[in-house]
Amino acid sequence: MIKRNDVKPLYKKVKEEIKEKIEKGEIKPGEKILSFIKLAEYYDVSLITIRQAISELVNEGYLETNGRNGTYVKDIRNNKTKTIVLIFQDIWKNPFINEIYSGI
């Protein structure tokens, strides 16, 4: 459960707890998470707080929404690999990368 006695916003606390459960495998890839209403009841927070936390987890690639069918856990192992590849692809677009690379 989240602690309310520090200055961190509630949505960040909820987000971090859900993220931790995903990373530990307590919530598995492809698994549907609780509805926003049930999450709000579980964490004893507002729907706005839950929406913000879930929105950030979707943006970070931990969750995906499936319209009115709910929100599901994405396979984060594949997500991290894609991010690393994109970083290296983008680095070669820098016009100065050859000079930097040559200087190493």
Residue frames relative to the residue before (quaternion, step in Angstrom):
aa qw qx qy qz dx dy dz
M 1.0000 0.0000 0.0000 0.0000 0.00 0.00 0.00
I 0.5068 -0.6678 0.4558 0.2991 3.56 -1.11 0.59
K 0.3766 -0.7039 0.5591 0.2237 3.53 -1.17 0.70
R 0.2870 -0.7877 0.5275 0.1374 3.56 -0.90 0.91
N 0.6020 0.6298 -0.3404 0.3537 3.60 1.21 -0.09
D 0.6641 0.4404 -0.3638 0.4824 3.63 1.10 0.39
V 0.6638 -0.5725 0.3378 0.3427 3.55 -1.28 0.24
K 0.4845 0.6725 -0.4391 0.3466 3.61 1.22 -0.22
P 0.5258 -0.6447 0.4454 0.3310 3.62 -0.90 0.86
L 0.6029 -0.6017 0.3916 0.3480 3.56 -1.06 0.78
Y 0.6432 0.5353 -0.3489 0.4219 3.60 0.91 -0.81
K 0.6367 0.5193 -0.3298 0.4649 3.59 1.09 -0.69
K 0.6295 0.5257 -0.3332 0.4651 3.58 1.04 -0.73
V 0.6526 0.4983 -0.3074 0.4809 3.58 0.95 -0.91
K 0.6439 0.5332 -0.3138 0.4501 3.57 0.90 -0.95
E 0.6832 0.4944 -0.2887 0.4534 3.58 0.83 -0.99
E 0.6566 0.5067 -0.3218 0.4566 3.60 0.98 -0.76
I 0.6604 0.4841 -0.3104 0.4829 3.59 0.94 -0.84
K 0.6320 0.5370 -0.3192 0.4586 3.58 0.99 -0.86
E 0.6505 0.5171 -0.3048 0.4653 3.58 0.96 -0.87
K 0.6474 0.5132 -0.3159 0.4666 3.59 0.99 -0.81
I 0.6379 0.5089 -0.3223 0.4798 3.58 1.06 -0.73
E 0.6884 0.4926 -0.2820 0.4516 3.59 0.85 -0.98
K 0.6867 0.4599 -0.2759 0.4907 3.60 1.09 -0.66
G 0.4988 -0.6757 0.4143 0.3506 3.59 1.27 -0.21
E 0.3954 0.7110 -0.4884 0.3155 3.58 1.23 0.29
I 0.7123 0.1937 -0.1549 0.6566 3.55 1.27 -0.53
K 0.2818 -0.8201 0.4850 0.1133 3.57 -0.49 1.23
P 0.6272 -0.5209 0.4134 0.4054 3.60 -1.22 0.46
G 0.7821 0.2931 -0.2477 0.4910 3.55 -0.96 0.92
E 0.5726 0.6033 -0.3717 0.4123 3.57 1.27 -0.30
K 0.4126 -0.6911 0.5408 0.2442 3.54 -1.03 0.85
I 0.3251 -0.7322 0.5596 0.2123 3.57 -0.91 0.88
L 0.6846 -0.4642 0.3575 0.4336 3.56 -1.29 0.20
S 0.5937 -0.5497 0.4413 0.3882 3.55 -1.23 0.44
F 0.6616 -0.5039 0.3665 0.4172 3.57 -1.23 0.41
I 0.6429 0.5282 -0.3226 0.4512 3.59 0.97 -0.84
K 0.6876 0.4691 -0.2892 0.4727 3.59 0.88 -0.90
L 0.6194 0.5238 -0.3451 0.4722 3.59 1.07 -0.67
A 0.6387 0.5257 -0.3224 0.4602 3.59 0.99 -0.85
E 0.6568 0.4921 -0.3076 0.4816 3.58 1.00 -0.79
Y 0.6528 0.5332 -0.3111 0.4390 3.58 0.91 -0.93
Y 0.7680 0.3480 -0.1823 0.5058 3.59 0.86 -0.99
D 0.3387 -0.7653 0.4759 0.2705 3.57 1.33 -0.15
V 0.5015 0.5962 -0.4464 0.4402 3.54 0.86 1.12
S 0.6300 -0.5430 0.3944 0.3907 3.58 -1.28 0.14
L 0.6391 -0.5109 0.4108 0.4022 3.55 -1.31 0.28
I 0.5955 0.5654 -0.3598 0.4429 3.59 1.08 -0.69
T 0.6355 0.5276 -0.3166 0.4664 3.58 0.99 -0.84
I 0.6673 0.4919 -0.2949 0.4752 3.58 0.91 -0.92
R 0.6435 0.5283 -0.3289 0.4456 3.60 0.89 -0.88
Q 0.6602 0.5062 -0.3055 0.4633 3.58 0.94 -0.86
A 0.6624 0.5060 -0.3037 0.4614 3.59 0.90 -0.92
I 0.6861 0.4740 -0.2829 0.4739 3.58 0.87 -0.96
S 0.6143 0.5555 -0.3424 0.4436 3.59 1.00 -0.79
E 0.6745 0.4843 -0.2969 0.4716 3.59 0.91 -0.86
L 0.6525 0.5058 -0.3174 0.4665 3.59 1.02 -0.77
V 0.6064 0.5199 -0.3463 0.4921 3.59 1.12 -0.61
N 0.6737 0.5036 -0.2915 0.4556 3.60 0.88 -0.94
E 0.6987 0.4496 -0.2607 0.4918 3.59 1.10 -0.67
G 0.5575 -0.6593 0.3641 0.3494 3.59 1.28 0.00
Y 0.4856 0.6664 -0.4408 0.3548 3.60 1.19 0.27
L 0.7903 0.1715 -0.0710 0.5839 3.56 1.10 -0.72
E 0.1106 -0.7568 0.6338 0.1155 3.52 -1.32 0.28
T 0.3279 -0.7327 0.5602 0.2042 3.53 -1.05 0.76
N 0.1885 -0.7753 0.5978 0.0776 3.50 -1.11 0.79
G 0.7113 -0.4446 0.2494 0.4839 3.54 0.64 1.18
R 0.8031 -0.2314 0.2033 0.5101 3.53 -0.87 -0.99
N 0.5401 0.6412 -0.3933 0.3775 3.59 1.28 0.01
G 0.6753 -0.5099 0.2936 0.4446 3.58 1.21 -0.12
T 0.4939 -0.6214 0.5271 0.3034 3.49 -1.40 -0.21
Y 0.1291 -0.8184 0.5600 0.0024 3.54 -0.84 1.07
V 0.5116 -0.6239 0.5006 0.3138 3.53 -1.27 0.55
K 0.3049 -0.7327 0.5818 0.1779 3.55 -0.96 0.94
D 0.5310 -0.5910 0.4899 0.3587 3.55 -1.26 0.36
I 0.2612 -0.8183 0.4933 0.1368 3.60 -0.14 1.29
R 0.5386 0.6087 -0.4247 0.3989 3.62 1.13 -0.38
N 0.6780 0.4660 -0.2878 0.4902 3.59 0.92 -0.85
N 0.6265 0.5693 -0.3316 0.4165 3.57 1.01 -0.79
K 0.6755 0.4933 -0.3011 0.4580 3.61 0.90 -0.89
T 0.6273 0.5357 -0.3401 0.4515 3.58 1.00 -0.74
K 0.6577 0.5093 -0.3116 0.4594 3.58 0.90 -0.87
T 0.6354 0.5358 -0.3325 0.4456 3.58 0.98 -0.77
I 0.6559 0.5071 -0.3139 0.4627 3.59 0.90 -0.86
V 0.6487 0.5126 -0.3166 0.4650 3.59 0.93 -0.84
L 0.6581 0.5118 -0.3129 0.4551 3.59 0.93 -0.85
I 0.6147 0.5448 -0.3505 0.4501 3.59 1.01 -0.74
F 0.7034 0.4562 -0.2750 0.4707 3.58 0.86 -0.92
Q 0.6117 0.5315 -0.3580 0.4639 3.60 1.08 -0.61
D 0.6903 0.4904 -0.2802 0.4522 3.57 0.90 -0.90
I 0.6073 0.5857 -0.3656 0.3930 3.59 1.01 -0.68
W 0.6744 0.5039 -0.3048 0.4454 3.60 1.02 -0.71
K 0.5616 0.5910 -0.3900 0.4280 3.60 1.27 -0.14
N 0.5352 0.6218 -0.4000 0.4085 3.57 1.24 -0.36
P 0.4322 -0.7362 0.4515 0.2597 3.64 -0.63 1.05
F 0.7031 0.4585 -0.2669 0.4735 3.60 1.18 -0.40
I 0.4194 0.7447 -0.4535 0.2525 3.60 1.25 -0.07
N 0.6259 0.5414 -0.3542 0.4356 3.62 1.01 -0.69
E 0.6554 0.4921 -0.3152 0.4785 3.57 0.99 -0.78
I 0.6407 0.5139 -0.3197 0.4725 3.55 1.00 -0.81
Y 0.6736 0.5037 -0.2867 0.4587 3.56 0.89 -0.98
S 0.6558 0.5169 -0.3073 0.4564 3.58 1.02 -0.81
G 0.6795 0.5100 -0.2807 0.4466 3.55 1.10 -0.68
I 0.5781 0.6106 -0.3748 0.3905 3.58 1.22 -0.24
